[in-house]
Amino acid sequence: MDQIPGNNTPIMSQDTGAPDYLDVLLRWRRFLILNVLGISIAAGIVAFLLPKWYRASASILPPKDQGMLSGLGAASTLLKGITATQKIGSLASSSSGPYNYLAILKSRSELEAVVKKFDLVSVYAIADSSTEKAVKELEGNVNFEVQPEDYITIEVYDKDPVRAADMANYIVDELNVISVRLGTMEARNNRKFIEQRVGQIHQDLAAAEEGLKQFQEKSGMMIIPEQSTSSVSSIAELYGLKAKKDIELGILE
């Protein structure tokens, strides 16, 4: 112990213990080195044995201005006066267009087509060859997202990089096929509906003409065209408005 002159209080010298720590490290150096090497080798072996997964991605931009009447083709010219329906269709398209495609991408028909195309039942080694289980497995290996710019990103994960890319491309192709099929079906249904309504209107007009003729014959009254022009025009306008509203209602349904 050291003493400060003029002070009888002893001062204890402090031992840092550094030589003791160094001695422990030197004595256990073999154990530490072997453990570090063993862990590194084990991690390398695990990383080598685990299968590698590859990601393939694709982006699609849904077409703009897809209203309810987009699939009508030539029949849409018959409905140019139905402004209400056109506005509703445009609004629905602008707000939910990409999500309609997203629904198709996540649909059972889309995923099942991919499973059958690439024989994923065998690829995923499904024990009972269940297509349902293969579809569930595929759902975990794909990701569909709508980006802020309204385009859709498609991501596919697979252990084979070529198959991952082929699956991503096939999903885009199948989306186009399903979309065209649905649009064709919609156009066909709308055309049939419009044809039925036009036929019904023709029948109603013929019946009204025959009723007017019978009324004139029974009553002996003759309606002069000049006198009935305004009335007939009003009635025709009301019939036209009713027919237009009926068509709007049918298309919306």
C-alpha positions, 0 to 999 in steps of 0.5 A, a space after each residue: 500500500 502507498 501513503 500520501 505524506 501528511 495523511 495516515 489514510 492508506 490507499 489500496 492499489 487496484 488490480 485490473 485483472 487483465 492478465 487473468 482474462 488473458 490467461 483464461 483466453 489463452 487456456 481456452 483458446 483451443 475450445 473457442 477456436 474449435 467452436 467458432 470453426 464448428 459453427 461456421 462449418 455447420 452453417 455452411 453445410 446447412 446453407 449448401 443443403 437448403 434448396 435455393 428459391 428464385 423469384 420471377 416478377 412481371 408487371 401489367 397495366 390494366 387498360 383504361 376506360 373500361 366501362 360496363 359498355 366496353 364489351 358491347 362492341 357495335 351494340 354500344 352505339 345503340 346506347 350512346 344516349 344512356 349517359 347515366 349508365 356510361 357515367 356509372 360504368 366509367 366511375 366503376 372502372 376508374 375506382 376498381 379496374 385494377 382490383 377486378 384483374 386482381 380478383 381474376 389473378 387470385 381466382 381458383 380458375 387462374 391458379 388451377 390452370 397454372 397447377 395443371 400447366 406446370 404439373 405442380 402436383 408432382 413438383 410440390 410432391 403432393 402425396 395424394 395428388 390433390 389439386 386443391 393442396 397444390 393450389 394452396 401451395 401455389 397461393 403461398 408461392 405467388 404474390 399479387 399487388 396493386 401499386 399506387 400507379 394502378 399497375 399490378 405486380 406479379 411475383 412467383 417463387 420457385 426452386 427452378 428459375 426457368 420454371 419461375 419465369 415461365 409461370 409468371 409469363 403464363 399467369 399473365 397470358 392466362 389473365 388475358 385469356 380469362 379477361 377476354 372470355 369474360 368480356 365476350 360473355 358480357 357482350 353476348 349477354 348485353 346484346 341478347 338483352 338489348 335485342 329482347 328489349 328492342 323486340 318487346 318495344 316493337 311489339 308494344 308499338 304494334 299493339 298500340 297501333 292496333 289498339 288505336 285502329 280498333 278504337 277509331 273503328 268502334 267510336 267512328 272518330 278519326 284522329 287528325 294527325 295534326 291534332 294528335 302530333 303533340 300528344 303522340 310525341 309526348 307518348 312516344 317520348 315517355 315510351 322512349 324514356 321508359 325503354 331507356 331506363 329499362 335497358 339501364 336497369 337490365 345492364 346494371 343488374 
